[in-house]
Amino acid sequence: MKEVLSLATKNREGRGTSKSRRLRYEGQVPGIVYGHKQEPRQVTVAYDDLLGAVRHHTRMMDLETGGAKERVILHDVQFDAFGMDIVHADFVRVAMDELIRIKVPVELRGKAAGEVHGGVAEQLLTEVEVECLPGDIPEAIPFVISALEVGQSVSVSQLVAPVKTRITSEPNLIVVTVAAPKTEAAAVAAPVEAVAVAGVEPEVITRGKAEEGEEGEEAAEGDKKKEKEKKK
């Protein structure tokens, strides 16, 4: 197993928006450590240290507080409204011999065959849940999409779990699909519009002929009346 990252933390007291804002101004991120049938503990961790762990997709780490260590999983990281700065972190205590469930990213590799013909590969599911020991957490679940044609898709059941790992997400969830080119969709819609217009035109034409027929009948009746008056 690779070396586990250690993060220095401090216990914190007090809660609230103003307190948290002051901590972030000082380069600290408020967080909480919980789980494993122990009392939750409020902590702070250096912003730069936590950001480095997030950028390297580090999930398991040791939190050092006053000389004591706790093995934890970085369970959740909250960002500000702009998705730029970390504002809070959740850490869950773990034991190395106990199974855990955690979400890991799905990594698509290659270019779908359907994209050569103008199709668009759309990833609908970016993460799946896996069950494993803390020391076996995979960085990602890879899947090669090069064989996918337009109209084909891949579900969770088709993903291959790494060794010592079991995927627990719903098997029928769609991970990626190759959509048809937009030009084809427009071509399919075009005949529908043509039919709709064609359906309107005959009505207009028929209505015009009916009007012409009525005018012709009125004219014929007028001529008959004139002939009768002449005979009188």
C-alpha positions in Angstrom: 0.0 0.0 0.0 1.3 3.5 -0.9 2.2 5.9 1.8 -0.7 7.6 3.6 -0.9 11.4 3.5 -0.8 13.1 6.9 -2.7 16.4 7.6 -2.1 18.5 10.7 -5.4 19.6 12.3 -6.4 21.6 15.3 -9.5 21.2 17.4 -11.9 24.1 17.1 -14.5 25.6 19.3 -17.4 27.6 18.4 -19.6 27.5 15.3 -21.3 29.9 13.0 -20.8 31.8 9.7 -18.7 34.6 11.2 -16.4 32.1 12.9 -16.0 30.0 9.8 -15.4 33.1 7.7 -12.6 34.3 10.0 -10.9 30.9 9.9 -11.0 30.9 6.1 -9.5 34.4 6.1 -6.6 33.0 8.2 -6.0 30.2 5.7 -7.8 27.5 7.6 -10.8 25.3 6.5 -13.3 24.2 9.1 -14.2 20.5 9.1 -15.7 17.7 11.1 -14.5 14.2 11.9 -17.1 11.6 12.7 -18.0 7.9 12.6 -16.7 4.6 14.0 -19.0 5.0 17.1 -17.1 8.0 18.4 -18.2 11.5 19.2 -17.9 14.0 16.3 -14.9 16.4 16.5 -14.7 19.9 15.1 -11.4 20.6 13.5 -9.5 23.0 11.2 -7.0 22.1 8.5 -4.6 24.3 6.5 -6.3 25.4 3.2 -3.3 24.7 1.0 -2.8 21.2 2.5 -6.4 20.2 1.9 -6.4 21.7 -1.6 -3.3 19.6 -2.5 -5.1 16.4 -1.3 -8.2 17.2 -3.3 -6.2 18.0 -6.5 -4.4 14.7 -6.2 -7.6 12.8 -5.6 -6.4 11.6 -2.2 -9.2 9.9 -0.3 -7.5 8.2 2.7 -5.3 10.1 5.1 -4.2 10.5 8.7 -5.3 13.5 10.7 -2.7 14.5 13.3 -4.0 16.4 16.3 -1.8 17.1 19.3 0.4 14.0 18.6 -2.5 11.7 18.1 -3.5 10.2 14.7 -6.8 9.2 13.2 -7.2 7.2 9.9 -9.9 8.9 7.9 -11.5 9.1 4.5 -12.2 12.5 3.0 -15.9 12.0 2.6 -17.1 15.3 1.3 -15.6 18.7 0.3 -17.9 21.7 0.0 -17.0 24.6 -2.3 -18.3 28.2 -2.4 -21.1 29.3 -4.7 -18.6 29.8 -7.5 -17.0 26.4 -7.1 -13.6 27.9 -6.5 -12.7 27.9 -2.8 -13.1 25.1 -0.3 -15.3 26.2 2.6 -15.8 22.9 4.6 -14.6 19.3 4.8 -16.1 16.1 6.2 -13.8 13.3 7.4 -15.0 9.8 8.3 -13.1 7.6 10.7 -12.2 4.1 9.3 -10.5 0.9 10.3 -8.2 -0.8 7.8 -9.9 -4.2 8.2 -13.4 -3.0 7.8 -15.2 -2.7 4.4 -16.4 0.8 3.4 -18.6 2.2 0.6 -17.3 5.2 -1.2 -17.9 6.9 -4.5 -15.1 7.0 -7.1 -15.0 8.7 -10.5 -15.7 6.8 -13.8 -12.9 7.6 -16.3 -13.7 7.2 -20.0 -10.8 6.4 -22.3 -10.5 6.6 -26.0 -12.8 8.0 -28.7 -16.1 6.4 -29.6 -16.3 4.9 -33.1 -19.6 6.8 -33.5 -17.9 10.1 -33.1 -16.1 9.6 -36.4 -19.6 9.8 -38.1 -20.6 12.9 -36.2 -22.0 11.3 -33.1 -21.5 12.8 -29.6 -20.3 10.8 -26.6 -22.2 12.0 -23.5 -21.2 10.9 -20.0 -24.3 10.7 -17.9 -22.8 9.2 -14.8 -19.4 10.6 -13.5 -19.2 8.5 -10.3 -20.1 5.1 -9.0 -20.2 3.6 -5.5 -17.8 0.9 -4.6 -17.3 -1.4 -1.6 -13.8 -2.2 -0.5 -11.3 -2.0 2.3 -9.8 1.5 2.9 -6.5 0.4 1.5 -8.0 -0.8 -1.8 -9.9 2.4 -2.8 -9.3 2.8 -6.6 -8.5 6.3 -8.0 -11.1 5.7 -10.7 -13.1 3.1 -12.7 -11.8 3.1 -16.3 -13.8 2.2 -19.3 -12.7 2.2 -23.0 -15.4 3.6 -25.3 -13.7 3.1 -28.6 -16.1 0.4 -29.8 -19.3 2.4 -29.2 -21.3 3.3 -32.3 -24.1 5.9 -32.6 -27.1 4.9 -30.6 -25.2 2.6 -28.2 -24.7 3.1 -24.5 -22.9 1.6 -21.5 -24.6 0.8 -18.1 -23.0 0.3 -14.7 -23.3 -3.5 -15.1 -20.8 -3.3 -17.9 -18.1 -1.7 -15.9 -15.3 -3.9 -14.6 -14.5 -3.4 -10.9 -10.8 -3.4 -9.9 -9.4 -6.3 -7.8 -10.8 -6.5 -4.3 -13.5 -4.0 -5.2 -17.2 -4.4 -5.8 -19.4 -1.9 -7.6 -22.6 -1.3 -5.6 -24.3 1.4 -7.8 -27.6 0.5 -9.6 -26.6 -1.9 -12.5 -29.1 -0.4 -15.0 -27.9 3.2 -14.6 -26.5 4.6 -17.9 -22.9 5.7 -17.7 -22.3 6.9 -21.3 -24.2 7.0 -24.6 -23.3 8.1 -28.1 -26.0 10.4 -29.4 -26.8 10.8 -33.1 -25.4 13.9 -35.0 -27.6 17.0 -34.7 -27.8 17.2 -38.5 -29.5 13.8 -38.6 -32.0 14.9 -36.0 -32.8 18.0 -38.1 -33.3 15.8 -41.2 -35.8 13.6 -39.3 -37.7 16.6 -38.2 -37.9 18.2 -41.7 -40.4 15.7 -43.2 -42.7 16.2 -40.3 -42.8 20.0 -41.0 -43.4 19.3 -44.7 -46.4 17.1 -43.9 -47.8 19.7 -41.6 -47.6 22.4 -44.3 -49.0 20.1 -46.9 -51.9 19.4 -44.6 -52.7 23.1 -44.4 -52.5 23.9 -48.1 -55.2 21.6 -49.4 -57.7 23.2 -47.0 -56.9 26.6 -48.3 -57.2 25.5 -51.9 -60.5 23.6 -51.2 -61.9 26.6 -49.4 -61.0 28.8 -52.4 -62.7 26.5 -54.8 -65.8 26.4 -52.7 -66.0 30.1 -52.7 -65.5 30.2 -56.4 -68.3 27.6 -56.8 -70.7 29.7 -54.7 -69.9 32.8 -56.8 -70.5 30.9 -60.0 -73.9 29.6 -58.8 -75.0 33.1 -57.9 -74.0 34.4 -61.3 -75.9 31.6 -63.1 -79.1 32.3 -61.1 -78.8 36.0 -61.9 -78.6 35.2 -65.7 -81.7 33.1 -65.5 -83.7 35.9 -63.8 -82.6 38.3 -66.6 -83.7 35.9 -69.3 -87.2 35.5 -67.7 -87.6 39.3 -67.4 -86.8 39.7 -71.2 -89.4 37.0 -72.1 -92.0 38.9 -70.1 
